Amino acid sequence: MHRRKFLGLLSTGIGLGAGFGADAKASQREIPVHGRGGPGLDHLDRIMLDLMRLHDIPGGSLSLARRGRLVYAKGFGWASLEGRVPARPEVMFGQASVSKAITAIAVLKLVDEGRLGLEDRAFDVLRDIKPLPGERLDPRARAITIRQLLNHSAGYMHQPDVAAVSRRLGIPVPRLREDHLVHFFMGRPLDYDPGTRQHYSNFGFATLGAVVERVAGEPYGPAVHRLVFRPVGVQGGRVGHGAPYTPETARRYDKKGRELPPIDIPGESGGGWIIATVEIVRLLAALDGSRGRPFLSPDARREMLAPPPPPLKPRGNGSWFGLGWDAVRETPKGPSYIKNGGIAGVHTEIGRLPGGFDFAIAFNGGRDVPDTPEEVSTATRSLRTAVERVTDWPDVDLFPDFGGPAGPQRAHQREAGAG
């Protein structure tokens, strides 16, 4: 099943509840639900429960804000099957390539601060990193800009092979960092002239992670916390490179329900973040300016969502790569932008829908769920359909209830009035 169909089923709920009969009802009773949702949003519970049954998904989380107010934040199923730890809204899920959007926001903040420019040449910033002995930088790579790395037009099609990097550099995978990936790959020939095509590139975002470290003067994870998370009130969140499971993190499961090791992605900036959906939505509400002062300047936000410069063109369906986003669209109700991610045991999607809706979805496994992210325009339309069914939005804001990790007592109090 294609990822777009998978997330489309989540978003519409069409046909999922009907036809399962007593088995579906029994399954729904067996899946614990924790969190809160405003009145009138119970149909989102049913969509999530039906999908989790259909795909044998161990645990999931869905958070939704409307015009800067958190109206829904719930966890479903299990963060740990073995420990019977429920997936509460505060539980942190792996984000896979959703991490690219977080990296892009950090880069744009550095641009806002005047410490970096979108037309700056990336390898000028990284002049201290050299190709492997016997290799040289493709002359075309010297012109690669920060913008081109952000919108996947930098000339790279190949993806990092972590095992190959580890063998060649003689560095164990848990110790590999962005610098090592850049050192290994910068001597490879480009696949096309920068700025002439677009091709999704994990290496491009590993390079951006190294750029963030150079400009910010500190490691990537702490830099993002200082530049992005703390100013908007995001709590928790960490890069998962080599870190063990904790009670606050969801375990990953393969398609047969077997527990996988903790996320260990050397390219933290392209796929390593672990964070709760509530906190992702908090960031999105700050990003679009629906909750307080917009996090980015109008110029930076405009650049983030602008169509790619010529000769690049929007896709045939009217969407385009934004700076850090898979699919950006302009609509009569405002811009829409989406980012998704997928590796084994991690399936995520975040973004903004027209009309002022910010959302974040995360799952920790499942059957018939692909492990690679794809364009999600179908899922976007489906989620909008589900959200637009609501004609009377609840007058609630749950953000104050989710100010950070909570102990069992506080979590229980939160759920006392769950809708």
N, C-alpha and C positions, 0 to 999 in steps of 0.2 A: 504494500500500500504506500502510495506517495505521501510524503510529509504534509503536503498541502491538503490532501484529502483527510488525513488523520486530524489535523487541527481544524479543518472545516467541519468535521463531525462534532468536535468539541463545541464549536461556536454555534452551530445551528440547533443541535439536539433533534433535528428532524429525523424521524424514523428510528431513533435509538430507544426511546421509551416504549414504543408500541411493539408488540410482537414477542416480548420476552416473558410476559405473564408473571406467574408466581415466582419463577426463578429470578427474574429481575428484581422483584420486590424483596425477596429473601437476600439477594446479593446486596441491595442497598442497605438493608438492616445490618449486614455484617461489616460494612465499611464505616468506620467512625468518622464523624464530621466535627471539627472544632473551629471556633471562631465566631464572627458576627457578620450579619448582613442586614441592611435596612429592610423594612417591610416592603413586600412586593417583589423581592428578588429571589424567592425560593426556587424559581425555575432554573437558576444557575446551579443550584445544588443538584437538581435532577440531571442536568446535562453532564456535569462532572461525574456523578455516580454511574450514569449509563456508560459513559466513555471508559471509565476505569474498569467496569465489568467487561466490556467488549474486548478490551486489550490486555486484561490481566495486569493492570498498572498497580504497583504496590502503594505508591503515595503521590500526592499532588497538592498543589496550592494555587489559588486564584485570588488576586486582589484587583479591585476596580475603583477608580476615583472618577468623579464627575465634577468638572469645573472646580478642581482643587480640593474637593471634599471626598474623603475615603468613605465609600458607601458599602463596600463589601470586602471582607478579608477572611478567607476560610482555608483550612487545611483538610485534606481528605486522605483516609487510609493511614499508611504507616511510614514513618521516617526510618524505622528499623523493624523488619519483620521478626527477626530473631529475638530482639529485646521487647517487642510489642510496644514500641515507642510511637505514639500517634504523631501524625504530621500536623502540628499546630501552625497557625499563620506565622509565628515567629521563627519556625524552623528554616534554616538556610539550605537552599538547594544549589547544586552546581548549575552554572549558567552557560557553559560552553561558549559558543561564539557571540552570545549576548554581551560577553566581555568586551567585544570590539566597540560597541556603542559607548560603554563606560570609558574606554581608552580615548575614543574620539572626543568625548566631552572634556576630558582632562586636557587634551591637546588644544581644544578651542579655548579653554580657560587660559592656558599659557599665551595664546594669541591675543586674547582680551587684555592680558596684563602687559602686552608689548614685549614679551620675552621670546616670542617665536612668530614667524610669519608663514602663511599658507604657501607662499611662493619661495620660501627658503629651501635650499637644496639639502636634502636629508643627509647625504654623505659628507657634506661640509660640517654639519652638526656632529657627525660621528667620525670625524677625521682621525680619531685615535684608534679606530678599529681597522685592521688591515686584512686583506684576503689571506687565505692559506698560502704557505710557501709554494712557489711555482705557479700560482694563479694570479690573475690581475682583475681589477674592476673593469667590467665592460664600459668602454668610453661613454656609451649612451646613459649609463647609470648615474654619471656625474650630474646630469640635468634633472634627475628625479626630484620632485617637490613633495613637500608635506601634503599638499592637496591631493596629489596623485596617489600617494599611499593611502590616504583616507577614503578615496572613491574608487579604489581598485583599478587604477589605470597606470600603474607604475612600470608595467612591462613584465611582471612575473606571473607565470601560470603554475610553476611547480610548487609543491607544498613541502614543508619541512619533514624529513624522515628522521625522527628523533633518534632511533636506534643507530642510523648511519652517522649522525653527528656525534653520538656518544662514542662509537667505535673509532672514528677518525681522530677525534680530539683526545681520546683517552680519559674522558670525564664521565663518571656515572650519571645516569639520567637524572636522579634527584638533585644533582648539583648543576645541571645545565640551566643557563639563564639566557635572556634575550641577546646579550652581547655574544654569547657563544654561537647562537643561531645566525646572527649577522656575520660573524667571522667566517662561519662555514659556507654560507650561501652567497656572500657578496662577490665571490669570484666566479660564480656561474654566469654564463651568457644570458642576456635578457631574451624573452620569448617574443617580444614585439617592441616597437619604439614607444617610449613612455608618452602617454597622453593621446594615443591613437586608437586604443581599444580598452575594454574593461573586462577583467577576469578576476573572479574572487580569489583573494590571496591571503592565506594565513601568514606567510612570511612578511608581507607588507606591514601587518600589525605587530609582528615581533619587532620589526624595525622601528615602528612608532613607539613601542614600549621602551626601547633603548633611547630614543630621542627624549621621551619624557624624563627618563633618569638623568640624562645629561643636562637638560635645561633646568629641571627642578633641583638637581644636586642631591638627590637621595634615591633609594631603591624605589622601584615602580609602585609596589603596594602602598607603602607609607606616603608616597607622593600623591596618589589618587585620594587617599583619605584626607590629606591636608588640603588639596586643591578643590576637591569635589564633595566628598561625603560630609565632612564636618560643617562646611558652610551651609548646607541645606538640611542638616539635622539627621542625616542617615547614620544609624547606629549598627554595629555589627558589620559583617561583610569582611571577607578575607580572600586572599589568593590561595588556591589549594595545592600549590606545588609542593609535594612531599609531606603535607600536613596530615596527621591521622584523623580519623573520625572522632567527633566529639558529640556529647548529648544534644548540641544545638544544630548539628548538621545531618541531613538526610543521607542515608547510605544509597549506593547505586546498585541496581540489579540488572542482570542480563535478560535476554528474552525468554530464558527458561526459569527465571526467578532466582538465580544464584547470585549471591552477593559479590560485587566487584570491589577491587581495592579502591581506596580514596583517589580522588582526582590527582594526577601527577603530570601536569602539562608544563613543560619548560617555557613555552610561549605564553606566560601568564596574561599578557596584554591582549592576546587573541582568543583565549579560552579558559582562563584559570579562575575566574571569580566564583565565589560561593556566597550567596546572599539571599535573604528572604524576599518573597514577592512584595510584601508590604513596603519594604525599604526601596525596592526598585520603583514602585509607584510613587513613593514620596519624592524620589529623585526626578521622575518624569513630570510631576506636578510643578516642581520648582523650575524644571527646564522650560516648560511651555508658558510659565508665568501665570498659571491659574491659581497658585498658592503663594502669595507674597510677591516680592520683587523678582522678576525673571533672573535666573542664574547667569545666563549669558547676555551679552549686549545685543541690541537689535542687529548690528552688523554681523556678529558671529552667528547668531541664529539664522539670519538670512543666508549666509554662506553654507551653513550646515544642511539646509533644505533646498538650495538652489539646484536647478538642472545642471548636468555636467557641461563644461565649456566645449565649444566646437574643437575638433570635428566629432566629438562624442555626441550621442543623441539619446533621448529617452527611449525606452523599450516600446515595442509595438502596442503594449497594453496601456501605455501612458504613464508608467512608473519609471523611476530611475534610482540609481545608487545615490544616496546622500552621503554626507561625510560621516561614516560610521553606521549608516542605515542601509538595509537591504532594498527597501522599496519605499520611496517617497512619492506622494501624489498631492496635487492641488485639487480641492473640491470646493463647491459653493459654500460648504460649512466650515471651511478652513483646511489646513494641511493635515495629512495623514502620514505617519512614518512608522515603519515596522522593522524589528530585528529579531531573528530567531537563531536557535543554536541546537546542535545535536551531536552527541557522541554516545557511546554505549552507556546506557543508564542515565542519560541526561537529555531531556527534551524540553525546550523553553521557547517562549515567544513573549516579546514586550512591545509596547508602542503606544501611539496616540491615534485615536480614531476621530473623524470629523464630529464636531459638536462638543468637543471638550472632554472626551473620555480617555483616560490613561489606564492601561491594564498590564498585568504581568501574570504569566502562566508558567508553571514548572512541574515536571514529572520526574520520577527517579527510576524509570524503566518501563517495561511493557512489551507485550507480544505484538508482532507485526508493526512495530514502530521503527522507521529507518534511523540510522545513526549519523546521517549527514544533513546539514541544513540546506534548504532550497528556498526559492522565492515563494512568498506566502500570500499572494494577492487573493487567492480564493479564500483562504482562512480569514483574511481581513474582512472581506465582504460578509462572510458567515458570522463572524463575531459581531459585526455591526448590526446584522439582522437580529441576532439574539438580544443585543442591548436595546435596540430600538423598539422591541416589543413592550418595553416599559413605558407606560403613558403617564404615570404618576410617580415621580422620583421621590424617594424617602428624604425627609428633611433631617438628615443625620450627618455627622462627621466623626468617623471613628479614628482618625489619626491620633488624637490625644490618648486613646486607649492602647496604642501600639507605639510607645515611645522607646522601645528597646526590648531586649530579652526579658522574659517574665518567668518567675517561678510558678509552680503548680497552683499556689493559692491565688495569685493575681490572675493567672490565666483562667481559672475556674470562675472568678468574679466577672471577668470580661464576658464569658459565655453565658452568664445567667440570663441576659436579655437577648440572646442571639435570635436573629430572624431566620 
